């Protein structure tokens, strides 16, 4: 599978089974970022906020992808949605691997939810806090899920990204240096031989 990051929580997953875009953001909703024209077989949204929901930003092929999709209801905050509503966690299985996009998860997962997720190969996890789980909660969540590959998302870098949230450094500080892979481009190929660890994409060029 090929995974591409477009900043914030937006990714495109490509495989022989099809192409899926996760959480495209509306123009102007994420400072310093602008989506290119995206094409995919399907688009998946964790919730309806503008920085995660922009159907007009993705041109759909009309072909149904052959990937297996499972979704799980969660909350956008630690008060069962009282502050920010609901959030959908999506698990996509293709090529014998399962990728999970946590969306704007606002709480740590329960034992039942962890069991429902099952074995996870790639975990896309928010780490910036304020609107989502913070770095420490993200580390505990990642440890509990136990994926082979962890990809942090939903953080800012300088003037880019939502200013109320934190950068990625607090999250990375909780791992050993040898566990961290700083990627040279905005895409990576993932297969059974890909080493485990935390993979950090460079910020997209605008």
Buried (B, 14 or more C-beta within 10 A) or exposed (E): BEBBBBBBBBBBBBBEBBBBBBBBBBEEBBEBBEBEEBEBBBBBBBBEBEBBBBEEBBEBEEEEBEBEEBBBEBBBBBEEBEEBBBBBBBBBBBBEBBBBBBBBBBBBBEEEBBEEBEEBBBBBBBBBBEBBBBBBBBBBBBEBBEBBBBBBBBBBEEEBBBEEBBBBEBBBEBBEEEEBBEBEEBBBEBEEEBEEBBBBBEBBEE
